[in-house]
Amino acid sequence: MSKKIQLMTLKCPRNIIKRDGSRMPFDAHKIRQAMASANNCVPSETLTSEELDQITGDVIQMLDYRQDPDVETVQDCVEEALM
């Protein structure tokens, strides 16, 4: 099973609460894209595509899919998953 399909099968929150308080559909691929962009800025510690997929999955599992997280909560989970 491809990583993209695996991410889609995880139970994700329906929405994310943005900084301005608006709600948008939750998109796990945006988390992965943000980590990939940041990863490209640190060439000395580059993560593989598989590692980025795993960390994205870890972040999703940290979130309670029954509640809509805010952006800061997602960022905190990303930081925790990276450590």
Distance bins in CASP14 RR format, pairs under 12 A and 6 or more apart:
PFRMAT RR
TARGET T0000
AUTHOR 0000-0000-0000
RMODE 2
METHOD distances of the structure
MODEL  1
1 7 0 0 0 0 0 1 0 0 0 0 0
1 8 0 0 0 0 0 1 0 0 0 0 0
1 9 0 0 0 0 1 0 0 0 0 0 0
1 10 0 0 0 0 0 1 0 0 0 0 0
1 53 0 0 0 0 0 1 0 0 0 0 0
2 8 0 0 0 0 1 0 0 0 0 0 0
2 9 0 0 0 0 0 1 0 0 0 0 0
2 49 0 0 0 0 0 1 0 0 0 0 0
2 50 0 0 0 0 0 1 0 0 0 0 0
2 53 0 0 0 0 1 0 0 0 0 0 0
3 9 0 0 0 0 0 1 0 0 0 0 0
3 10 0 0 0 0 0 1 0 0 0 0 0
3 28 0 0 0 0 0 1 0 0 0 0 0
3 29 0 0 0 0 0 1 0 0 0 0 0
3 32 0 0 0 0 1 0 0 0 0 0 0
3 48 0 0 0 0 0 1 0 0 0 0 0
3 49 1 0 0 1 0 0 0 0 0 0 0
3 50 1 0 0 1 0 0 0 0 0 0 0
3 51 0 0 0 0 0 1 0 0 0 0 0
3 52 0 0 0 0 1 0 0 0 0 0 0
3 53 1 1 0 0 0 0 0 0 0 0 0
3 54 0 0 0 0 1 0 0 0 0 0 0
3 55 0 0 0 0 0 1 0 0 0 0 0
3 56 0 0 0 0 1 0 0 0 0 0 0
3 57 0 0 0 0 1 0 0 0 0 0 0
4 10 0 0 0 0 0 1 0 0 0 0 0
4 28 0 0 0 0 1 0 0 0 0 0 0
4 29 1 0 0 1 0 0 0 0 0 0 0
4 32 0 0 0 0 1 0 0 0 0 0 0
4 49 0 0 0 0 0 1 0 0 0 0 0
4 52 0 0 0 0 0 1 0 0 0 0 0
4 53 0 0 0 0 1 0 0 0 0 0 0
4 56 0 0 0 0 0 1 0 0 0 0 0
4 57 0 0 0 0 0 1 0 0 0 0 0
5 28 0 0 0 0 0 1 0 0 0 0 0
5 29 0 0 0 0 0 1 0 0 0 0 0
5 53 0 0 0 0 0 1 0 0 0 0 0
6 28 0 0 0 0 0 1 0 0 0 0 0
6 32 0 0 0 0 0 1 0 0 0 0 0
6 50 0 0 0 0 0 1 0 0 0 0 0
6 53 1 0 0 1 0 0 0 0 0 0 0
6 54 0 0 0 0 1 0 0 0 0 0 0
6 56 0 0 0 0 1 0 0 0 0 0 0
6 57 1 0 0 1 0 0 0 0 0 0 0
6 60 0 0 0 0 0 1 0 0 0 0 0
6 61 0 0 0 0 0 1 0 0 0 0 0
7 26 0 0 0 0 0 1 0 0 0 0 0
7 27 0 0 0 0 0 1 0 0 0 0 0
7 28 1 0 1 0 0 0 0 0 0 0 0
7 29 1 0 0 1 0 0 0 0 0 0 0
7 30 0 0 0 0 0 1 0 0 0 0 0
7 31 0 0 0 0 1 0 0 0 0 0 0
7 32 1 0 0 1 0 0 0 0 0 0 0
7 33 0 0 0 0 0 1 0 0 0 0 0
7 52 0 0 0 0 0 1 0 0 0 0 0
7 53 1 0 0 1 0 0 0 0 0 0 0
7 54 0 0 0 0 0 1 0 0 0 0 0
7 55 0 0 0 0 0 1 0 0 0 0 0
7 56 1 0 0 1 0 0 0 0 0 0 0
7 57 1 0 0 1 0 0 0 0 0 0 0
7 58 0 0 0 0 0 1 0 0 0 0 0
7 59 0 0 0 0 0 1 0 0 0 0 0
7 60 1 0 0 1 0 0 0 0 0 0 0
7 61 0 0 0 0 0 1 0 0 0 0 0
8 26 0 0 0 0 0 1 0 0 0 0 0
8 27 0 0 0 0 0 1 0 0 0 0 0
8 28 1 0 0 1 0 0 0 0 0 0 0
8 29 0 0 0 0 1 0 0 0 0 0 0
8 32 0 0 0 0 0 1 0 0 0 0 0
8 53 0 0 0 0 0 1 0 0 0 0 0
8 56 0 0 0 0 0 1 0 0 0 0 0
8 57 0 0 0 0 0 1 0 0 0 0 0
8 60 0 0 0 0 0 1 0 0 0 0 0
9 28 0 0 0 0 0 1 0 0 0 0 0
9 57 0 0 0 0 0 1 0 0 0 0 0
9 60 0 0 0 0 0 1 0 0 0 0 0
9 61 0 0 0 0 0 1 0 0 0 0 0
10 26 0 0 0 0 0 1 0 0 0 0 0
10 28 1 0 0 1 0 0 0 0 0 0 0
10 29 0 0 0 0 0 1 0 0 0 0 0
10 31 0 0 0 0 0 1 0 0 0 0 0
10 53 0 0 0 0 0 1 0 0 0 0 0
10 54 0 0 0 0 0 1 0 0 0 0 0
10 56 0 0 0 0 1 0 0 0 0 0 0
10 57 1 0 0 1 0 0 0 0 0 0 0
10 58 0 0 0 0 0 1 0 0 0 0 0
10 59 0 0 0 0 1 0 0 0 0 0 0
10 60 1 0 1 0 0 0 0 0 0 0 0
10 61 1 0 0 1 0 0 0 0 0 0 0
10 62 0 0 0 0 0 1 0 0 0 0 0
10 63 0 0 0 0 1 0 0 0 0 0 0
10 65 0 0 0 0 1 0 0 0 0 0 0
11 26 0 0 0 0 0 1 0 0 0 0 0
11 28 0 0 0 0 0 1 0 0 0 0 0
11 57 0 0 0 0 0 1 0 0 0 0 0
11 60 1 0 0 1 0 0 0 0 0 0 0
11 61 0 0 0 0 1 0 0 0 0 0 0
11 62 0 0 0 0 0 1 0 0 0 0 0
11 63 0 0 0 0 1 0 0 0 0 0 0
11 64 0 0 0 0 1 0 0 0 0 0 0
11 65 1 0 1 0 0 0 0 0 0 0 0
11 66 0 0 0 0 1 0 0 0 0 0 0
11 67 0 0 0 0 0 1 0 0 0 0 0
12 25 0 0 0 0 1 0 0 0 0 0 0
12 26 1 0 1 0 0 0 0 0 0 0 0
12 27 0 0 0 0 1 0 0 0 0 0 0
12 28 1 0 1 0 0 0 0 0 0 0 0
12 29 0 0 0 0 0 1 0 0 0 0 0
12 30 0 0 0 0 0 1 0 0 0 0 0
12 31 0 0 0 0 1 0 0 0 0 0 0
12 56 0 0 0 0 0 1 0 0 0 0 0
12 57 0 0 0 0 1 0 0 0 0 0 0
12 59 0 0 0 0 0 1 0 0 0 0 0
12 60 1 0 1 0 0 0 0 0 0 0 0
12 61 0 0 0 0 1 0 0 0 0 0 0
12 62 0 0 0 0 0 1 0 0 0 0 0
12 63 1 0 0 1 0 0 0 0 0 0 0
12 64 0 0 0 0 0 1 0 0 0 0 0
12 65 1 0 1 0 0 0 0 0 0 0 0
12 66 0 0 0 0 0 1 0 0 0 0 0
12 67 0 0 0 0 0 1 0 0 0 0 0
12 68 0 0 0 0 0 1 0 0 0 0 0
12 69 0 0 0 0 1 0 0 0 0 0 0
12 74 0 0 0 0 0 1 0 0 0 0 0
13 23 0 0 0 0 0 1 0 0 0 0 0
13 24 0 0 0 0 0 1 0 0 0 0 0
13 25 0 0 0 0 1 0 0 0 0 0 0
13 26 1 0 1 0 0 0 0 0 0 0 0
13 27 0 0 0 0 0 1 0 0 0 0 0
13 28 0 0 0 0 1 0 0 0 0 0 0
13 31 0 0 0 0 0 1 0 0 0 0 0
13 59 0 0 0 0 0 1 0 0 0 0 0
13 60 0 0 0 0 1 0 0 0 0 0 0
13 61 0 0 0 0 0 1 0 0 0 0 0
13 62 0 0 0 0 0 1 0 0 0 0 0
13 63 1 0 1 0 0 0 0 0 0 0 0
13 64 1 0 0 1 0 0 0 0 0 0 0
13 65 1 0 1 0 0 0 0 0 0 0 0
13 66 1 0 0 1 0 0 0 0 0 0 0
13 67 1 0 0 1 0 0 0 0 0 0 0
13 68 1 0 1 0 0 0 0 0 0 0 0
13 69 1 0 1 0 0 0 0 0 0 0 0
13 70 0 0 0 0 0 1 0 0 0 0 0
13 71 0 0 0 0 0 1 0 0 0 0 0
13 73 0 0 0 0 1 0 0 0 0 0 0
13 74 0 0 0 0 1 0 0 0 0 0 0
13 77 0 0 0 0 0 1 0 0 0 0 0
14 23 0 0 0 0 1 0 0 0 0 0 0
14 24 0 0 0 0 0 1 0 0 0 0 0
14 25 1 0 0 1 0 0 0 0 0 0 0
14 26 1 0 0 1 0 0 0 0 0 0 0
14 27 0 0 0 0 0 1 0 0 0 0 0
14 63 0 0 0 0 0 1 0 0 0 0 0
14 64 0 0 0 0 0 1 0 0 0 0 0
14 65 0 0 0 0 1 0 0 0 0 0 0
14 66 0 0 0 0 1 0 0 0 0 0 0
14 67 0 0 0 0 1 0 0 0 0 0 0
14 68 1 0 0 1 0 0 0 0 0 0 0
14 69 0 0 0 0 0 1 0 0 0 0 0
15 21 0 0 0 0 0 1 0 0 0 0 0
15 22 0 0 0 0 1 0 0 0 0 0 0
15 23 1 0 1 0 0 0 0 0 0 0 0
15 24 1 0 0 1 0 0 0 0 0 0 0
15 25 1 0 0 1 0 0 0 0 0 0 0
15 26 1 0 1 0 0 0 0 0 0 0 0
15 27 0 0 0 0 0 1 0 0 0 0 0
15 63 0 0 0 0 0 1 0 0 0 0 0
15 65 0 0 0 0 0 1 0 0 0 0 0
15 66 0 0 0 0 0 1 0 0 0 0 0
15 67 0 0 0 0 1 0 0 0 0 0 0
15 68 1 0 1 0 0 0 0 0 0 0 0
15 69 0 0 0 0 1 0 0 0 0 0 0
15 70 0 0 0 0 0 1 0 0 0 0 0
15 71 0 0 0 0 0 1 0 0 0 0 0
15 74 0 0 0 0 0 1 0 0 0 0 0
16 22 0 0 0 0 1 0 0 0 0 0 0
16 23 1 0 0 1 0 0 0 0 0 0 0
16 24 1 0 1 0 0 0 0 0 0 0 0
16 25 1 0 0 1 0 0 0 0 0 0 0
16 26 1 0 1 0 0 0 0 0 0 0 0
16 27 1 0 0 1 0 0 0 0 0 0 0
16 28 0 0 0 0 0 1 0 0 0 0 0
16 30 0 0 0 0 1 0 0 0 0 0 0
16 31 0 0 0 0 1 0 0 0 0 0 0
16 59 0 0 0 0 0 1 0 0 0 0 0
16 60 0 0 0 0 0 1 0 0 0 0 0
16 63 0 0 0 0 1 0 0 0 0 0 0
16 65 0 0 0 0 0 1 0 0 0 0 0
16 67 0 0 0 0 0 1 0 0 0 0 0
16 68 1 0 0 1 0 0 0 0 0 0 0
16 69 1 0 0 1 0 0 0 0 0 0 0
16 70 1 0 0 1 0 0 0 0 0 0 0
16 71 1 0 0 1 0 0 0 0 0 0 0
16 72 0 0 0 0 0 1 0 0 0 0 0
16 73 0 0 0 0 1 0 0 0 0 0 0
16 74 1 0 0 1 0 0 0 0 0 0 0
16 75 0 0 0 0 0 1 0 0 0 0 0
16 77 0 0 0 0 0 1 0 0 0 0 0
17 23 1 0 1 0 0 0 0 0 0 0 0
17 24 0 0 0 0 1 0 0 0 0 0 0
17 25 0 0 0 0 0 1 0 0 0 0 0
17 26 0 0 0 0 1 0 0 0 0 0 0
17 63 0 0 0 0 0 1 0 0 0 0 0
17 67 0 0 0 0 1 0 0 0 0 0 0
17 68 1 0 1 0 0 0 0 0 0 0 0
17 69 1 0 0 1 0 0 0 0 0 0 0
17 70 1 0 1 0 0 0 0 0 0 0 0
17 71 1 0 0 1 0 0 0 0 0 0 0
17 72 0 0 0 0 1 0 0 0 0 0 0
17 73 0 0 0 0 1 0 0 0 0 0 0
17 74 0 0 0 0 1 0 0 0 0 0 0
18 24 1 0 1 0 0 0 0 0 0 0 0
18 25 0 0 0 0 0 1 0 0 0 0 0
18 26 0 0 0 0 0 1 0 0 0 0 0
18 30 0 0 0 0 0 1 0 0 0 0 0
18 68 0 0 0 0 0 1 0 0 0 0 0
18 69 0 0 0 0 0 1 0 0 0 0 0
18 70 1 0 0 1 0 0 0 0 0 0 0
18 71 1 0 1 0 0 0 0 0 0 0 0
18 72 0 0 0 0 0 1 0 0 0 0 0
18 73 0 0 0 0 0 1 0 0 0 0 0
18 74 0 0 0 0 0 1 0 0 0 0 0
19 70 1 0 0 1 0 0 0 0 0 0 0
19 71 1 0 1 0 0 0 0 0 0 0 0
19 72 0 0 0 0 1 0 0 0 0 0 0
19 73 0 0 0 0 0 1 0 0 0 0 0
19 74 0 0 0 0 0 1 0 0 0 0 0
19 75 0 0 0 0 0 1 0 0 0 0 0
20 70 0 0 0 0 0 1 0 0 0 0 0
20 71 0 0 0 0 1 0 0 0 0 0 0
21 68 0 0 0 0 0 1 0 0 0 0 0
21 70 1 0 0 1 0 0 0 0 0 0 0
21 71 0 0 0 0 1 0 0 0 0 0 0
21 72 0 0 0 0 0 1 0 0 0 0 0
22 68 0 0 0 0 0 1 0 0 0 0 0
22 70 0 0 0 0 0 1 0 0 0 0 0
22 71 0 0 0 0 0 1 0 0 0 0 0
23 67 0 0 0 0 0 1 0 0 0 0 0
23 68 1 0 0 1 0 0 0 0 0 0 0
23 69 0 0 0 0 0 1 0 0 0 0 0
23 70 0 0 0 0 1 0 0 0 0 0 0
23 71 0 0 0 0 0 1 0 0 0 0 0
24 30 0 0 0 0 1 0 0 0 0 0 0
24 68 0 0 0 0 1 0 0 0 0 0 0
24 69 0 0 0 0 0 1 0 0 0 0 0
24 70 0 0 0 0 0 1 0 0 0 0 0
24 71 0 0 0 0 1 0 0 0 0 0 0
24 74 0 0 0 0 0 1 0 0 0 0 0
25 68 0 0 0 0 0 1 0 0 0 0 0
26 59 0 0 0 0 0 1 0 0 0 0 0
26 60 0 0 0 0 1 0 0 0 0 0 0
26 63 0 0 0 0 1 0 0 0 0 0 0
26 64 0 0 0 0 0 1 0 0 0 0 0
26 65 0 0 0 0 1 0 0 0 0 0 0
26 67 0 0 0 0 0 1 0 0 0 0 0
26 68 1 0 0 1 0 0 0 0 0 0 0
26 69 1 0 0 1 0 0 0 0 0 0 0
26 70 0 0 0 0 0 1 0 0 0 0 0
26 71 0 0 0 0 0 1 0 0 0 0 0
26 73 0 0 0 0 0 1 0 0 0 0 0
26 74 0 0 0 0 1 0 0 0 0 0 0
27 33 0 0 0 0 1 0 0 0 0 0 0
27 34 0 0 0 0 0 1 0 0 0 0 0
27 56 0 0 0 0 0 1 0 0 0 0 0
27 60 0 0 0 0 0 1 0 0 0 0 0
27 74 0 0 0 0 0 1 0 0 0 0 0
28 34 0 0 0 0 0 1 0 0 0 0 0
28 35 0 0 0 0 0 1 0 0 0 0 0
28 52 0 0 0 0 0 1 0 0 0 0 0
28 53 0 0 0 0 1 0 0 0 0 0 0
28 55 0 0 0 0 0 1 0 0 0 0 0
28 56 1 0 1 0 0 0 0 0 0 0 0
28 57 1 0 0 1 0 0 0 0 0 0 0
28 58 0 0 0 0 0 1 0 0 0 0 0
28 59 0 0 0 0 1 0 0 0 0 0 0
28 60 1 0 1 0 0 0 0 0 0 0 0
28 61 0 0 0 0 0 1 0 0 0 0 0
28 63 0 0 0 0 1 0 0 0 0 0 0
28 65 0 0 0 0 0 1 0 0 0 0 0
28 69 0 0 0 0 0 1 0 0 0 0 0
28 74 0 0 0 0 1 0 0 0 0 0 0
28 77 0 0 0 0 0 1 0 0 0 0 0
28 78 0 0 0 0 0 1 0 0 0 0 0
29 35 0 0 0 0 0 1 0 0 0 0 0
29 36 0 0 0 0 0 1 0 0 0 0 0
29 52 0 0 0 0 0 1 0 0 0 0 0
29 53 0 0 0 0 0 1 0 0 0 0 0
29 56 0 0 0 0 1 0 0 0 0 0 0
29 57 0 0 0 0 0 1 0 0 0 0 0
29 59 0 0 0 0 0 1 0 0 0 0 0
29 60 0 0 0 0 0 1 0 0 0 0 0
30 36 0 0 0 0 0 1 0 0 0 0 0
30 37 0 0 0 0 0 1 0 0 0 0 0
30 56 0 0 0 0 1 0 0 0 0 0 0
30 59 0 0 0 0 0 1 0 0 0 0 0
30 60 0 0 0 0 0 1 0 0 0 0 0
30 71 0 0 0 0 0 1 0 0 0 0 0
30 74 0 0 0 0 1 0 0 0 0 0 0
30 78 0 0 0 0 0 1 0 0 0 0 0
31 37 0 0 0 0 0 1 0 0 0 0 0
31 38 0 0 0 0 0 1 0 0 0 0 0
31 52 0 0 0 0 1 0 0 0 0 0 0
31 53 0 0 0 0 0 1 0 0 0 0 0
31 55 0 0 0 0 1 0 0 0 0 0 0
31 56 1 0 1 0 0 0 0 0 0 0 0
31 57 0 0 0 0 1 0 0 0 0 0 0
31 58 0 0 0 0 0 1 0 0 0 0 0
31 59 1 0 1 0 0 0 0 0 0 0 0
31 60 1 0 0 1 0 0 0 0 0 0 0
31 62 0 0 0 0 0 1 0 0 0 0 0
31 63 0 0 0 0 1 0 0 0 0 0 0
31 69 0 0 0 0 0 1 0 0 0 0 0
31 71 0 0 0 0 0 1 0 0 0 0 0
31 73 0 0 0 0 0 1 0 0 0 0 0
31 74 1 0 0 1 0 0 0 0 0 0 0
31 75 0 0 0 0 1 0 0 0 0 0 0
31 77 0 0 0 0 1 0 0 0 0 0 0
31 78 1 0 0 1 0 0 0 0 0 0 0
31 81 0 0 0 0 1 0 0 0 0 0 0
31 82 0 0 0 0 0 1 0 0 0 0 0
32 38 0 0 0 0 0 1 0 0 0 0 0
32 39 0 0 0 0 1 0 0 0 0 0 0
32 47 0 0 0 0 0 1 0 0 0 0 0
32 49 0 0 0 0 1 0 0 0 0 0 0
32 50 0 0 0 0 0 1 0 0 0 0 0
32 51 0 0 0 0 0 1 0 0 0 0 0
32 52 1 0 1 0 0 0 0 0 0 0 0
32 53 1 0 0 1 0 0 0 0 0 0 0
32 54 0 0 0 0 0 1 0 0 0 0 0
32 55 0 0 0 0 1 0 0 0 0 0 0
32 56 1 0 1 0 0 0 0 0 0 0 0
32 57 0 0 0 0 1 0 0 0 0 0 0
32 58 0 0 0 0 0 1 0 0 0 0 0
32 59 0 0 0 0 1 0 0 0 0 0 0
32 60 0 0 0 0 1 0 0 0 0 0 0
32 74 0 0 0 0 0 1 0 0 0 0 0
32 78 0 0 0 0 0 1 0 0 0 0 0
32 81 0 0 0 0 0 1 0 0 0 0 0
33 39 0 0 0 0 0 1 0 0 0 0 0
33 40 0 0 0 0 0 1 0 0 0 0 0
33 49 0 0 0 0 0 1 0 0 0 0 0
33 52 0 0 0 0 1 0 0 0 0 0 0
33 53 0 0 0 0 0 1 0 0 0 0 0
33 56 0 0 0 0 1 0 0 0 0 0 0
33 78 0 0 0 0 0 1 0 0 0 0 0
34 40 0 0 0 0 0 1 0 0 0 0 0
34 41 0 0 0 0 0 1 0 0 0 0 0
34 52 0 0 0 0 0 1 0 0 0 0 0
34 55 0 0 0 0 0 1 0 0 0 0 0
34 56 0 0 0 0 1 0 0 0 0 0 0
34 59 0 0 0 0 0 1 0 0 0 0 0
34 71 0 0 0 0 0 1 0 0 0 0 0
34 74 0 0 0 0 1 0 0 0 0 0 0
34 75 0 0 0 0 1 0 0 0 0 0 0
34 78 1 0 0 1 0 0 0 0 0 0 0
34 79 0 0 0 0 0 1 0 0 0 0 0
34 82 0 0 0 0 0 1 0 0 0 0 0
35 41 0 0 0 0 0 1 0 0 0 0 0
35 42 0 0 0 0 0 1 0 0 0 0 0
35 46 0 0 0 0 0 1 0 0 0 0 0
35 47 1 0 0 1 0 0 0 0 0 0 0
35 48 0 0 0 0 0 1 0 0 0 0 0
35 49 0 0 0 0 0 1 0 0 0 0 0
35 51 0 0 0 0 1 0 0 0 0 0 0
35 52 1 0 1 0 0 0 0 0 0 0 0
35 53 0 0 0 0 1 0 0 0 0 0 0
35 54 0 0 0 0 0 1 0 0 0 0 0
35 55 1 0 0 1 0 0 0 0 0 0 0
35 56 1 0 0 1 0 0 0 0 0 0 0
35 57 0 0 0 0 0 1 0 0 0 0 0
35 58 0 0 0 0 0 1 0 0 0 0 0
35 59 0 0 0 0 1 0 0 0 0 0 0
35 74 0 0 0 0 0 1 0 0 0 0 0
35 75 0 0 0 0 0 1 0 0 0 0 0
35 77 0 0 0 0 0 1 0 0 0 0 0
35 78 1 0 0 1 0 0 0 0 0 0 0
35 79 0 0 0 0 0 1 0 0 0 0 0
35 81 0 0 0 0 1 0 0 0 0 0 0
35 82 1 0 0 1 0 0 0 0 0 0 0
36 42 0 0 0 0 0 1 0 0 0 0 0
36 46 0 0 0 0 0 1 0 0 0 0 0
36 47 0 0 0 0 1 0 0 0 0 0 0
36 48 0 0 0 0 0 1 0 0 0 0 0
36 49 0 0 0 0 1 0 0 0 0 0 0
36 51 0 0 0 0 0 1 0 0 0 0 0
36 52 1 0 1 0 0 0 0 0 0 0 0
36 53 0 0 0 0 0 1 0 0 0 0 0
36 55 0 0 0 0 0 1 0 0 0 0 0
36 56 0 0 0 0 1 0 0 0 0 0 0
36 78 0 0 0 0 0 1 0 0 0 0 0
37 47 0 0 0 0 0 1 0 0 0 0 0
37 52 0 0 0 0 0 1 0 0 0 0 0
38 45 0 0 0 0 0 1 0 0 0 0 0
38 46 0 0 0 0 0 1 0 0 0 0 0
38 47 0 0 0 0 1 0 0 0 0 0 0
38 52 0 0 0 0 0 1 0 0 0 0 0
38 55 0 0 0 0 0 1 0 0 0 0 0
38 75 0 0 0 0 0 1 0 0 0 0 0
38 78 0 0 0 0 1 0 0 0 0 0 0
38 79 0 0 0 0 0 1 0 0 0 0 0
38 82 0 0 0 0 1 0 0 0 0 0 0
39 45 0 0 0 0 1 0 0 0 0 0 0
39 46 1 0 0 1 0 0 0 0 0 0 0
39 47 1 0 1 0 0 0 0 0 0 0 0
39 48 0 0 0 0 1 0 0 0 0 0 0
39 49 0 0 0 0 1 0 0 0 0 0 0
39 51 0 0 0 0 1 0 0 0 0 0 0
39 52 1 0 0 1 0 0 0 0 0 0 0
39 55 0 0 0 0 1 0 0 0 0 0 0
39 56 0 0 0 0 0 1 0 0 0 0 0
39 78 0 0 0 0 0 1 0 0 0 0 0
39 82 0 0 0 0 1 0 0 0 0 0 0
40 46 1 0 0 1 0 0 0 0 0 0 0
40 47 0 0 0 0 1 0 0 0 0 0 0
40 52 0 0 0 0 0 1 0 0 0 0 0
41 47 0 0 0 0 0 1 0 0 0 0 0
42 82 0 0 0 0 0 1 0 0 0 0 0
45 51 0 0 0 0 0 1 0 0 0 0 0
45 82 0 0 0 0 0 1 0 0 0 0 0
46 52 0 0 0 0 1 0 0 0 0 0 0
47 53 0 0 0 0 1 0 0 0 0 0 0
47 54 0 0 0 0 1 0 0 0 0 0 0
47 55 1 0 0 1 0 0 0 0 0 0 0
47 56 0 0 0 0 0 1 0 0 0 0 0
47 81 0 0 0 0 0 1 0 0 0 0 0
47 82 0 0 0 0 1 0 0 0 0 0 0
48 54 0 0 0 0 1 0 0 0 0 0 0
48 55 0 0 0 0 0 1 0 0 0 0 0
49 55 0 0 0 0 0 1 0 0 0 0 0
49 56 0 0 0 0 0 1 0 0 0 0 0
50 56 0 0 0 0 0 1 0 0 0 0 0
50 57 0 0 0 0 0 1 0 0 0 0 0
51 57 0 0 0 0 0 1 0 0 0 0 0
51 58 0 0 0 0 0 1 0 0 0 0 0
51 81 0 0 0 0 0 1 0 0 0 0 0
51 82 0 0 0 0 1 0 0 0 0 0 0
52 58 0 0 0 0 0 1 0 0 0 0 0
52 59 0 0 0 0 0 1 0 0 0 0 0
52 78 0 0 0 0 0 1 0 0 0 0 0
52 81 0 0 0 0 0 1 0 0 0 0 0
52 82 0 0 0 0 0 1 0 0 0 0 0
53 59 0 0 0 0 0 1 0 0 0 0 0
53 60 0 0 0 0 0 1 0 0 0 0 0
53 81 0 0 0 0 0 1 0 0 0 0 0
54 60 0 0 0 0 0 1 0 0 0 0 0
54 61 0 0 0 0 0 1 0 0 0 0 0
54 81 0 0 0 0 1 0 0 0 0 0 0
54 82 0 0 0 0 0 1 0 0 0 0 0
55 61 0 0 0 0 0 1 0 0 0 0 0
55 62 0 0 0 0 0 1 0 0 0 0 0
55 77 0 0 0 0 1 0 0 0 0 0 0
55 78 1 0 0 1 0 0 0 0 0 0 0
55 79 0 0 0 0 0 1 0 0 0 0 0
55 80 0 0 0 0 0 1 0 0 0 0 0
55 81 1 0 1 0 0 0 0 0 0 0 0
55 82 1 0 0 1 0 0 0 0 0 0 0
55 83 0 0 0 0 0 1 0 0 0 0 0
56 62 0 0 0 0 0 1 0 0 0 0 0
56 63 0 0 0 0 0 1 0 0 0 0 0
56 74 0 0 0 0 0 1 0 0 0 0 0
56 77 0 0 0 0 0 1 0 0 0 0 0
56 78 0 0 0 0 1 0 0 0 0 0 0
56 81 0 0 0 0 1 0 0 0 0 0 0
56 82 0 0 0 0 0 1 0 0 0 0 0
57 63 0 0 0 0 1 0 0 0 0 0 0
57 77 0 0 0 0 0 1 0 0 0 0 0
57 78 0 0 0 0 0 1 0 0 0 0 0
57 81 0 0 0 0 1 0 0 0 0 0 0
58 77 0 0 0 0 1 0 0 0 0 0 0
58 78 0 0 0 0 1 0 0 0 0 0 0
58 79 0 0 0 0 0 1 0 0 0 0 0
58 80 0 0 0 0 1 0 0 0 0 0 0
58 81 1 0 1 0 0 0 0 0 0 0 0
58 82 0 0 0 0 1 0 0 0 0 0 0
58 83 0 0 0 0 0 1 0 0 0 0 0
59 69 0 0 0 0 1 0 0 0 0 0 0
59 73 0 0 0 0 0 1 0 0 0 0 0
59 74 1 0 0 1 0 0 0 0 0 0 0
59 75 0 0 0 0 1 0 0 0 0 0 0
59 76 0 0 0 0 1 0 0 0 0 0 0
59 77 1 0 1 0 0 0 0 0 0 0 0
59 78 1 0 1 0 0 0 0 0 0 0 0
59 79 0 0 0 0 1 0 0 0 0 0 0
59 80 0 0 0 0 1 0 0 0 0 0 0
59 81 1 0 1 0 0 0 0 0 0 0 0
59 82 0 0 0 0 1 0 0 0 0 0 0
60 69 0 0 0 0 0 1 0 0 0 0 0
60 74 0 0 0 0 1 0 0 0 0 0 0
60 77 0 0 0 0 1 0 0 0 0 0 0
60 78 0 0 0 0 0 1 0 0 0 0 0
60 81 0 0 0 0 1 0 0 0 0 0 0
61 77 0 0 0 0 1 0 0 0 0 0 0
61 80 0 0 0 0 0 1 0 0 0 0 0
61 81 0 0 0 0 1 0 0 0 0 0 0
62 69 0 0 0 0 1 0 0 0 0 0 0
62 73 0 0 0 0 1 0 0 0 0 0 0
62 74 0 0 0 0 1 0 0 0 0 0 0
62 75 0 0 0 0 0 1 0 0 0 0 0
62 76 0 0 0 0 1 0 0 0 0 0 0
62 77 1 0 1 0 0 0 0 0 0 0 0
62 78 0 0 0 0 1 0 0 0 0 0 0
62 79 0 0 0 0 0 1 0 0 0 0 0
62 80 1 0 0 1 0 0 0 0 0 0 0
62 81 1 0 0 1 0 0 0 0 0 0 0
62 82 0 0 0 0 0 1 0 0 0 0 0
63 69 1 0 1 0 0 0 0 0 0 0 0
63 70 0 0 0 0 0 1 0 0 0 0 0
63 71 0 0 0 0 0 1 0 0 0 0 0
63 73 1 0 0 1 0 0 0 0 0 0 0
63 74 1 0 0 1 0 0 0 0 0 0 0
63 75 0 0 0 0 0 1 0 0 0 0 0
63 76 0 0 0 0 0 1 0 0 0 0 0
63 77 1 0 0 1 0 0 0 0 0 0 0
63 78 0 0 0 0 0 1 0 0 0 0 0
63 80 0 0 0 0 0 1 0 0 0 0 0
63 81 0 0 0 0 0 1 0 0 0 0 0
64 73 0 0 0 0 1 0 0 0 0 0 0
64 74 0 0 0 0 0 1 0 0 0 0 0
64 77 0 0 0 0 0 1 0 0 0 0 0
67 73 0 0 0 0 1 0 0 0 0 0 0
68 74 0 0 0 0 0 1 0 0 0 0 0
69 75 0 0 0 0 1 0 0 0 0 0 0
69 76 0 0 0 0 1 0 0 0 0 0 0
69 77 1 0 0 1 0 0 0 0 0 0 0
69 78 0 0 0 0 0 1 0 0 0 0 0
70 76 0 0 0 0 1 0 0 0 0 0 0
70 77 0 0 0 0 0 1 0 0 0 0 0
71 77 0 0 0 0 0 1 0 0 0 0 0
71 78 0 0 0 0 0 1 0 0 0 0 0
72 78 0 0 0 0 0 1 0 0 0 0 0
72 79 0 0 0 0 0 1 0 0 0 0 0
73 79 0 0 0 0 0 1 0 0 0 0 0
73 80 0 0 0 0 0 1 0 0 0 0 0
74 80 0 0 0 0 0 1 0 0 0 0 0
74 81 0 0 0 0 0 1 0 0 0 0 0
75 81 0 0 0 0 0 1 0 0 0 0 0
75 82 0 0 0 0 0 1 0 0 0 0 0
76 82 0 0 0 0 0 1 0 0 0 0 0
76 83 0 0 0 0 0 1 0 0 0 0 0
77 83 0 0 0 0 0 1 0 0 0 0 0
END
